[in-house]
Amino acid sequence: MNPLTQHPPPTPFRTVLVLGGTSDISHAVTARLDPPPTTVILAGRHPHTLTAAATTLQRTGMHVHTASFDATDLAGHARLFTDLWAQYGAIDLVILAAGVLGNPDDCRPDPTTALEVITTNYVGATSALLHLTPHLVTQGHGTVIILSSIAAQLPRAKNPAYSSSKAGLDHFSQSLADQLAGTGVRLLIVRPGHVTTTMTAHLPTPRHAVHPANVADAIHKALHSHKRIVWAPNRLRWPAALLQHLPPTLRNRLLP
Ligand SMILES: NC(=O)c1ccc[n+]([C@@H]2O[C@H](COP(=O)([O-])OP(=O)(O)OC[C@H]3O[C@@H](n4cnc5c(N)ncnc54)[C@H](OP(=O)(O)O)[C@@H]3O)[C@@H](O)[C@H]2O)c1
């Protein structure tokens, strides 16, 4: 292991909290953790689907609990995280996966969907980070995996609400990571491209699409490095940088 480029393996994540507990990507990430966590808390909006997800994960030997979490219920966030930390003592890893894609052409015909996307992916996600990171700082350690997106770097005519919400979350997380330096708390920002999950099931699958397990592999590797931002897959990084600097008309023509 090269000590300049690699961290030693992270301390085992004994207790893991998943915000957006039915997310396909989060399940792949949780299943890839090595060693496996002892306890996983799946937090989300729908008790039935959370229970089904919990049953599947339990087969791998983890203790899986569920909790109620709605990213848009800003008033409930402070209490939720206080209660979770009171109940579990320490939470070693948080996976922030809650997100909605909205419609293609997400600002029309009315702004309702666009505002829901922004409220969930940006306002709700940053609210969760603001309320949970003080608990990590108090316990003196912790990692947060933040599901951003390649869209954070590529503003698109097709979905302004989604790409701007992810850009906001991505920038916020980078600044917060700077603030948290030296506290023992690490934020890992993940920028996947198109991943074949429930979120994208209604869309045509592009050639560069990957599976949730590929995202989990990229995250697993990044957890053993000093990286703050991880592309999933890594090969998207340079094309995204190039596309970002193209004139918007050309960029919009090239993007799927
Ligand atoms: N799939 C992709 O191509 C892709 C690419 C880049 C980034 N991402 C990001 O990766 C994350 C996980 O997505 P995924 O692909 O795993 O899709 P997914 O399976 O559809 O998961 C999305 C999760 O977000 C939850 N959610 C939505 N609105 C919520 C709210 N108001 N409060 C709490 N939870 C809420 C959903 O829960 P419900 O059951 O309540 O709907 C679901 O658990 C998302 O943030 C997404 O933007 C995905």
The ligand as a Gaussian input file, in Angstrom:
#p B3LYP/6-31G(d) Opt

LIG

0 1
 N      -29.867000       5.893000     -11.001000
 C      -29.080000       6.796000     -11.544000
 O      -28.826000       6.809000     -12.771000
 C      -28.430000       7.840000     -10.664000
 C      -27.381000       8.587000     -11.227000
 C      -26.779000       9.581000     -10.463000
 C      -27.202000       9.798000      -9.157000
 N      -28.221000       9.061000      -8.646000
 C      -28.660000       9.372000      -7.282000
 O      -28.493000       8.253000      -6.452000
 C      -29.463000       8.295000      -5.393000
 C      -30.125000       6.934000      -5.271000
 O      -30.868000       6.691000      -6.470000
 P      -31.173000       5.223000      -7.021000
 O      -30.648000       5.188000      -8.400000
 O      -30.779000       4.188000      -6.034000
 O      -32.737000       5.320000      -7.208000
 P      -33.958000       4.737000      -6.362000
 O      -33.785000       3.270000      -6.192000
 O      -35.163000       5.250000      -7.052000
 O      -33.757000       5.432000      -4.946000
 C      -34.174000       6.741000      -4.662000
 C      -34.487000       6.793000      -3.181000
 O      -34.838000       8.112000      -2.801000
 C      -35.964000       8.004000      -1.935000
 N      -36.709000       9.266000      -1.860000
 C      -37.262000       9.982000      -2.859000
 N      -37.874000      11.081000      -2.352000
 C      -37.691000      11.038000      -1.001000
 C      -38.073000      11.870000       0.075000
 N      -38.808000      13.000000      -0.100000
 N      -37.720000      11.512000       1.335000
 C      -37.004000      10.389000       1.556000
 N      -36.608000       9.545000       0.583000
 C      -36.952000       9.877000      -0.678000
 C      -36.783000       6.891000      -2.572000
 O      -37.726000       6.446000      -1.627000
 P      -39.294000       6.199000      -1.948000
 O      -39.416000       4.716000      -1.887000
 O      -39.961000       6.883000      -0.822000
 O      -39.604000       6.805000      -3.283000
 C      -35.652000       5.884000      -2.809000
 O      -35.338000       5.216000      -1.612000
 C      -30.406000       9.439000      -5.735000
 O      -30.073000      10.573000      -4.975000
 C      -30.129000       9.711000      -7.214000
 O      -30.396000      11.049000      -7.567000
 C      -28.829000       8.082000      -9.364000

